[in-house]
Amino acid sequence: MALSQAAAVVEKIIGHGDNATTAQDITNPGRDREKYADPSGEKMQALCFMGKNTPKVLEVPKPRVVEDRDVILKVTGSTVCGSDLHLMHGSVVEMEKGDIIGHEFCGKVDSMGPGVKGLKVGDRVVASFQIACGDVWICYNVFGNTLLTVEVLLLQAECEKTNSNTLENGMYGGRTAGMFGYSHFTGGFAGGQAEYVRVPYGDVNLLKLPADVPDEKGLYLSDVLATSWNCVVDTGVEKGDVVAIWGAGPIGQMCCEFAFMNGASRVIMIDSNWRLDYVKEKYPKAETLDYSTSVTSKLKEMVDGRGPDVALECVAGEYPKGWAHYFEILLGAETDTSEIINEMITSVRNYGRCGITGVYVGFTNHFNIGSLMERGIRLIGNGQAPVHKYWDQLLKMIQSGEIDPLKMVSHRVLVDDLATVYDKFEKKEDGMQKVFVQTKFSDPPCAGSPALKRFE
């Protein structure tokens, strides 16, 4: 079968438009208790969006199985991501009061629908932050076309069957997959910063964790590991490359590690304050640069006058450095600042590569398209990482000790304290990097896990 014919089959299978969707907008099972809340009446603790910059832990109903392939998880671990802050800041559209946050979580199977295959009650699993229907696998299994293998895996990340949002379709010319805890813009699914969570298409979107991978390491297969790996390989880091990374948070740190694994000769981390000190301690091979300097001129100076081969953006577009972008964002004249992307474009060598992994929601002003065109710069939107594509490879790296996700984890906290944790995370206080959020269902801490710290 020709590739074009097979692609048409894939399109038919995954469907398009508002009718091709799983159950949407269950951001809090309390909104329709009869349909979405567990009939037992059991309650749970969950971190909810209660307005701009107002997170609050509330008691809400436990979710129930809604569709045949749903899985209800007892959450044993979750975390707070920098992109969760974008939600709280109001930078991501279509957040509603009461929405349960959290797109990275692991847990144990509590119950499931009759259509779920390959799982049983009690299994330890980690969830993909994006929700795929899994039907595109039919195309690969039936036609056995190796040309489609990558396409099929990537379609998991852009599954239109799980997100019928018309605004996103209008803004982007297409949709991403549905995502947990990430607004109605991406399907309106309740997140995992809670004690229970409903996982649609659970047999596709849950990966079993083996006994030798504790929750404190397996959790990060949900997003940060796949996102960092995708940033590095999708942008094309090669042997001998000099790589500059904007942002020394958890994504930037793992990009640093993965860049070296893919043959980078040097990695330069760009950030400020104690985050650079953290990098120096945990990733001694990396060089550091304070972002408050003239970044482009300094990078040229550090790399033989020509600049890095590759630039990776691991920050996001909502943090302006100058007053012009500050006021334009404040007035709604743009949603994202172009400053970091412009620094990347002017910093890399001619025909250099720039990958964007940080969250950019809409539109930006003052973009340096001249330098991009005239110097042949490759600007690559890395997209929402295809988690399913990398799961097995990254899990084996954890098992072999090639990577240790605990290197980026600074705190272990309780779900009850999450509102305060958000405040600390926002203010970059207490040296907070990546956190592990435990619940009443969590196993005892593994070796190397930070000690539990209360924030009441």
Secondary structure, DSSP 8 states (H G I E B T S, - for coil): --HHHHHHHHHHHH--STTS--S--BS-GGGGHHHHB-TT--EEEEEEE-STT-EEEEEEE-B---STT-EEEEEEEE---HHHHHHHHT-SS---TTEE--S-EEEEEEEE-TT--S--TT-EEEE-SEE---TTHHHHHHH--GGGHHHHHHHHHT-GGG---HHHHHHHSS---EEBTS-GGGT-B--SSBSEEEETTHHHHEEE--TTS-HHHHGGGGTHHHHHHHHHHHHT--TT-EEEEE--SHHHHHHHHHHHHTT-SEEEEEE-HHHHHHHHHH-TT-EEEETTS-HHHHHHHHTTTT--SEEEE-S-TT--SSHHHHHHHHTTS-SS--HHHHHHHHHS-TT-EEEE-S---S--SS--HHHHHHTT-EEEE--S--HHHHHHHHHHHHHHTS--GGGGEEEEEEGGGHHHHHHHHHHT-TT--EEEEE-TT-----TT---B----
